[in-house]
Amino acid sequence: MNDTQKMSTHDSLKAVSYKLFQVISDELDVNTAYVTQRGPTAMKVISSFNKDHYIIPEGYAVDYDGTYCRLIIQSDQEAMRTKNLGSFTLTKDLEVTPQLEVKGFLGVTLRDFYGEVFGTLCVMDKEEKDFSDQDVHFLKQMAEVLSYVIHLDSTLADIELLSVPIIPIKKGLAILSLQGNINESRSQKIMEDTLHYAADKGIHSFIIDLSQLMLLENQFPDVLKNLVSGLNVMGVQVMMTGLPPWLVQMPGVSEHLSQLKTEYVADIESALNKIGYKLEK
């Protein structure tokens, strides 16, 4: 019943689904509502709501072939409903049915923003339930809402991958290109990822490029001071390039820069030359 693949956290999906589950539970008069994600071999519950009876926990996983979700996804209607799972032809012999001890069930396919199958949105109850066509339509509408949230999570994940752009040049040498605004959460990630990268890859020289840096509310990011200090402690040589004139001229910035134990050069090529690395055309 375990799927060993690590799945995305989908924090936004979880947060929104928790709010929708209460609405769904009240509208359909059911105890449990949950969202699953399809993995390579299993379906895994990534968020759930249990009103009175604790039926489906988060993290619960079942091999794909033995799930109700498979029946939902394979259905032409992209939905499955039954008054009683224990007597329904398609579900009565599944291993999971006697384990859950539930009867009423309704589930619909959950797709992402681009129409690809993500998983399912399901409801169940210990009592028999006669779900109408209107109930199916309602749950499908809720699934459409969640599809946009899945897209948001995916977009945020892509942004996070770009939030610490470290470019390896050769063994022991790398460039950190800081772009855009740097807020508190991104500052922490920059610190953690850069120091870990330096230690893991045996970096002896780091070039930090500031040419695309923007200042949030005109506040000089403390992460630069802490990052340079951390790299210095590790014995890493630090050079900074691309200091835009407007940045240097800002009140207090020159003082911050003067406190950093680093060399300043005009551009990345100059920094590479200073280290002894020549760019070949």
GIFEN-V235736 format. One record per run of one state. SS is the DSSP state (A for helix, B for strand, O for the rest). FROM is the first residue (numbers start at 1). TO is the last residue. If there is no record, write none. Layout:
BEGIN
ss:SS from:FROM to:TO
ss:SS from:FROM to:TO
END
This chain:
BEGIN
ss:O from:1 to:10
ss:A from:11 to:28
ss:O from:29 to:31
ss:B from:32 to:38
ss:O from:39 to:41
ss:B from:42 to:50
ss:O from:51 to:60
ss:B from:61 to:63
ss:A from:64 to:66
ss:O from:67 to:67
ss:A from:68 to:74
ss:O from:75 to:78
ss:B from:79 to:82
ss:O from:83 to:94
ss:A from:95 to:100
ss:O from:101 to:103
ss:B from:104 to:111
ss:O from:112 to:116
ss:B from:117 to:125
ss:O from:126 to:132
ss:A from:133 to:162
ss:O from:163 to:164
ss:B from:165 to:170
ss:O from:171 to:172
ss:B from:173 to:180
ss:O from:181 to:183
ss:A from:184 to:201
ss:O from:202 to:204
ss:B from:205 to:213
ss:O from:214 to:215
ss:A from:216 to:218
ss:O from:219 to:221
ss:A from:222 to:233
ss:O from:234 to:236
ss:B from:237 to:241
ss:O from:242 to:244
ss:A from:245 to:248
ss:O from:249 to:252
ss:A from:253 to:258
ss:O from:259 to:262
ss:B from:263 to:265
ss:O from:266 to:267
ss:A from:268 to:275
ss:O from:276 to:281
END
